[in-house]
Amino acid sequence: MNPWRATHAHLRAVVAGFGLLVAGLVLGRVDVVLLASPLVLVAIAGQAARPDEVPVARATEGALTVHESEEFGWRTVVTGMPPGGTLAAFHPGQRWLDVEPEDGRLVAAPDGTATTDIALRATRWGRRRLGGPVVTAYDAWGAWRWTPDAFPGLQVTVLPATEPVDSTAPAPHPHGLVGMERAGRPGEGTEFAKVRAFEPGDRLRRIHWPTSARTGRLHVTATYADQDAHVVVLVDAVNDVGDSEGIDGAHSSMDVTVRAAAVLADHFLRRGDRVGMRVFGAWGVSFVPSASGRLQLRRLLDTMSLIEPGTARGEDALAARQALGAGTLALMLSPLIEPASTRQVAMLTSAGIDVVVIDTLPQELAEGVGPGTTGQEALAWRLRMLQRRLERDQMASLGIPVVTWTGPHSLDQVLRDLTRRSAVPRLGRR
């Protein structure tokens, strides 16, 4: 069977043209015959131009990984089209996906080959399958159309957006081998410590000539060692509060949490630190071991894109201590809605782990505009906000920093304070 099918316009021309022609001949009406003549001629020309060759369509398929707000394309190439034919391509829109143009494209095929490009833009992190596009080819008269089999949709992994941070705030407790954090002991590094007398083994390029000339003895400049820190990002995915409209619209608490975690992981990995991650409240996503390098950043971003908030319950507070020891910098990103997050912070702090609580609740919700639509729900939300404020004050009174996420530089002052406080001895529970 020829896969070319008659269009509605061709069927209308055939039915209306020959219907009017028969009616005019039966009734003897010359005006009706004249009115039917153009339609009959168009119907005959369209029938005579019916294509015989079956086109072949190829489209972009497979899996694709992009970042939020990054554009990517969907291309269709159809060969074997009739002379003067046209190709119409349309990609169905879906949530968190911008399509340009929204109403599709119509291109000509003068040499029998037509190519269409549709620009797509993902506006929210996650992993999803895009709907299959629709392609239809027409002959030169628009009397016949051909539609290929349904194309499989693209499997797109949208990674959270990251941005470079020029912060110089150090991480406390550097104790690794390599990195950019200033250690508490002297060694090979870049930050000046003091000028001391020359000792066997010192490098000649470190000789401080002004002091040597003044004292008559060789002196060298001593520096602090550069080491890496152990940073663990704790993501609270128990609740997703608020509505998400993509990267260009309103943000939910999970949007703020995931994007903040991506920025922090990118920042510390660029400094040479070891970064790991633990996710609470999401089924199938739990723990990413600590490592360094760009591959670790990709691993963390892939894990964040798989988070489905609220799919796992009953997280044990003791689980937060697994694979964490004293000297670890734990960054807890949470909207502070679930009481379990407060228990995890208390457990980590009592173990001697530096914890920084990053509040990721959107500002408009924290100010009392709750998600409820009824009066009782709004009242319950205000009560929970009051209790949440009390919990924040209690953590601050215990010396646990609580910071509202406002951008990449939200932690600068807190990290500097933790670095100064790390030199003070304190008790820790084993």
N, C-alpha and C positions, 0 to 999 in steps of 0.2 A: 504493500500500500504506500502511496505517496504521502509523506508526512505533512505536506503543505495543505492547509485547511482554508476554506473560504472565509473572508472577513465579513463582519456584519454589513459593511458598506457595499460589498459585492453582492451579498444576498439581497439587500434592499434594492439595488439596481436591477437585479434579475427579476425579482417578484414585482416591483412597481413598474418597471419598463414593459415587460411582457404582459402584465395584467392590464395596464392602460392600453397597450397596443391591441389586445384582443377585444377589450371593451369598446374601443373606438371603431374597430372593424365591424363588430356586431351591431352597434348602434348607428353606424354610418356617420360618426362624428370625425370630421377632418381635424378639428382643433385638438381633440384628444390624441389622435395619431401623431400629430406634430409634437405634442407635449411628451409623448412616450419615446419618440425617436432618439433624443440624446441619451436617455437611460439605456435603451436597447443597444446603441452603439458602444457605450461604456461597458456594458455587461459582456458584449461579444469580444471587445478588445481585452478585457480582463481575463475572460476564459481562454482566449488564445495565448495570453502571456503567462499561463500557468507554468511555474518552474518545474524542471525535471530533476535537477541535481539536488541532492540532500546536503545541506551545509554541515559543517563540523565546528563545534564550539569548544573552546578551552577557557577556563577561568582560574583565577588564583585560588589555591586550596592548601590545606595542611594546617600547621600550627604557627603562630606568630607571637612574639613577645615585644611589647612596647611599654612605654611609660605613660603616666597620666598626661593628658593634653597633647600627646604626641600624635601626629597625623600619619596615617598609613593608607595605602591605596588598594582598591579592588579592581582588577583588570579582566576584561573579557575580550577574546579574539575569536571572531567567527569567519571562517573561510568557506568558499564555495557558494557565495551569495549570487543571486541573479544580477545582471547589469542594471544599474540605476536603483538597486535596492537600498533599503534603509534598515538600521538596527536600533531598537529601543531597549535600554537597560535601566532597571530600577532596583535599588537596594532598600528593603524594608527597614524603617527605623525601629529602634528599640530603646529601652531606658539606658541612660548613660552612654549613648552613642550618637554623635553628630554626623549627619550625612550631607554631603555637598556634591551636587545639588540635591535637594530634598525630593524633587519631582522626577529625578532620573535624567538620562541623556538620550538624545536622538542624533545618530551620526549616519552619514552616507557611506556607501561602499562602491565607489566608482570602478575599482579594479577587482571586485569580487571579495575583498577582505575588509572587514570593519573591526575597529578597536575602540572600546569604551573604557574610560577611567573614571572611577567614582572615589572621591576622597572621604575617608572615614577618620573620626577622631574619638578616642575613648576618653571619657571624662571622670571615671571612677575606677579605683583599683579593684582587682578581683580576676577570677578566671571564668570565662563564659564562652559559649558558642554562639556566634552571630547567625542570624537567619539567612537562609539561602536566597541569593538574588534571583531576579526574574529577567529573562532575556527573550525578546521576540524579534524575528526578522520579517520584513515585508518586501514584496516585489515592487517594481517601479510604479505599477498602477494602484498599489494598496489594496489589491483584490485578494491576495493570498498571504497567509502568515504561517510562520514556522516557529515552534517553541521547543527547545531541547528539553531533555530530562532535567529534573531538579538538580541543581548544584549542591554539593555538601557545603555547609557553612564553615567559616573559618573558626578554628579554636584559638582564641586570643587570650593571652595572659597579660593583664595590665598591672605593671609594677607601680608601687607608690612613687609619687614624685619626690625627688630629692633636690637639694640646692646646696651649693658650696657654702661653708661657714668659715669665716676668717677669724674665728675666736681664738684667742691665745690662752684661755683659762686652762690650767693643767688639771689632770685627773689625780686624785690622791692615791697613795700607796703604790707607786710604780715599783715593781720587783721582778720584772722579766729580764730578757736578754737584750732585746733591741727595741727601739722605739724613739719617740720624740719627747717623752715626759721626763722632767728633771727629777733624778733620784735624790735621795737624801745623803748619799755617800759620794766622795770624789771619784772621778774616773774620766774616761775619754768621752767628751761631750762638747757642747757648744756654749753653755751658759757659764759665765765667769764665776769663780768661787773666791779665790784669793791669790796673792803673790807669795810664794814660799821659796825657800832655799833649794838650789839644784840638788838632785839626788841621782845616783846611778840608774840609768834606764830612761830618764826623761828625754824627750825629743828636743833636738836643737831648735826647731822652729818655734818652740814655746818659751824660749829665753826672753825675759823681759829686760831689754837693754837699759832703759832709764834707771831702774832700780839696781841693776848690776853695776852700772858705772858709778852710781852714787855710793854704794856700800863696798865696792871692791870685790864682791863675791857674786858668783852667778846665781841669779834668781829666775824662776820660771812662773808662768801663770798656770794656776790649777783651775780645773773646771769640774762641774758636776757631771756625773754619768747620765747618759740618755738611756732610759729603759722604757718598757711598755707597761701599761696598766691592764688590769682585768676588769672589763666592763660587761655587765649583764643587763639586758633590756627586758623588763618584765611587763608584759602586755596583758591588761585586764580586758578580756573579751566576753565577760559574763553578760553584759548589757550593752545595747546600742541605743542611746537616748537621742531623740531628735530625728528630723527628716534629712535625708541626703539628696542633694540636687546636683551632685557632681562637683568637679573642682572649681567651676565658675559660679556656683550658687551656694545655697546654705549647706553647712556641714553638720553631720551628726557627731556624737562623741567618738564613735569608732573611726570616722574619717580623720578627726584630729589626732586620735591615738596612733593610728597606723602611719600617717604622714610624719608625725613627730618622731616616731620610732625609726623611720627610714632616714630622716635628717640626722638624728643622733648617731645611728650606726655608721652612716657615711662619714660623719665628722671624725669619730674616734678611729675608724679604720684608716682614714687618710693620715692620721697621726702615727700609725704603726701599732696601735693598741690591739689587744685581743678582745673580740666582742662576741658574746653569745646572746641567746634569746630564749625566753620561756613564755609560753602563752597559756593563760588560764581561761577556761570557759568555752573553748572552741574544740569540737570533736575532730580528731585526726591531726591536730597541730599542737605539739606540746613543747618540745625542747630542741634547740639547735646548739650543738657543742661550740665552745669558744674557739675561735681561730682568727687569723689576721689575713689581710690581702684582699684584692678585688674579687676573687672568687667567693670569699666569705660574704661580701656584700651582696653578690648575686644570690647566694643561698638564702640569706636573710630576707631579701626582697621577694623571692619566690615563696618563701614560707608565709610572709605577710599577705600575699595575694590569695592564699588559700583560707584565710581566716573567715569563718562563718560564726558571727557572735551569737551567743545564747544557745549553742548546740550541745553543750556539756555543762553539767551542774555538779555540785558537791565537791568542789576542789578542796583538798586538804591543805591546811596552812603549812604543814611540815614539808610539803612537796616543794615549796619555794627554796628550801635550804639544800636541796640535792645538788651536788657538784659545786657548791659555793662554799668558800672559806673566808676567814678573816682577811681583810685587805682588799676585798672585792667591792667595786663600786656598782651598786644595784640601782637602776633607774626604773622606778615603778610608774608606768603611765596608766592612769585610771581616772574615770569620771567620779570615783568615790561615791558610787551609788550602792554597791553591794557591801555589806559589813565584812565579808570574807577578805576583802582587800586590806582593810585596816588590821585584821589579825595577821595577815602575811607580813605587813610592814613591822608590826611589833615583834614577830618571831625573828625576822632578819636582823633587826636592830639589837635584840638581846644576844645574838650570836656574834656580835662585833663586826657586822657588815655595815658599811656606809650606805645608807638608803636615802635617795632623793625622790620624793613623791611629786610627780608632775600631774597637776590637775588638768584633765582634757575635756571637762564639761564645757560645751559652748557657752559663751558669755550671756547670750540672751536667755538661756535656760537657767543659768546660775542666778540670774537676777530675779527669778520668781515666775517667769512665764512658762508654766508647765505644759506638758504635752496633752493633758486631759482636756476634754471638751465640756464636761459637766462641772457644776459647782463643787460637788464632793471630790472629784478627781483633782481639781485645782487646789482645793484645801489640803488634800493629802500630799500633793506635791510641795506646797509651801512648808508643811510640817517636816517633810523629808529634807528640804533645803536647810531648815533651821538645825536639824540634827546633824546634817553634813557639815555645817559651819562649826558646830561644837566639836565634832571629831577632828576637823582641821586644826582648831585651836589647841586641842589636847595633844596632837602630834607635835605641833610647834613648841608647846611647853616642855616636851620631853627632849627637845633638841633635834627633832627630825625635820629637815627642811621640806616645806611644802610650797611648790612653785606653780603658778598658773601659766600654762603654755601660751605664750604670745608670739613666738617666733624662735628662730635659731639661737638668739642670744639670751634666752630666758634663764639659762643656767650659768652664765658667766660668773656672777657674784657668788652664787652658791658653791661652785667648784673651787673658787679661790678661798672661801671660808673653810671648806672641808680640807683643803691642802694645808692650811695653817693649823687646823685642829688636829690633823693626823699626827703631828709631832707631840701631842699631849698624851701621856699614858692613861688608859681607862680599862675598866673591868669588862670582861666578856664571858658569857655563859658557854660552857662546852657541852 
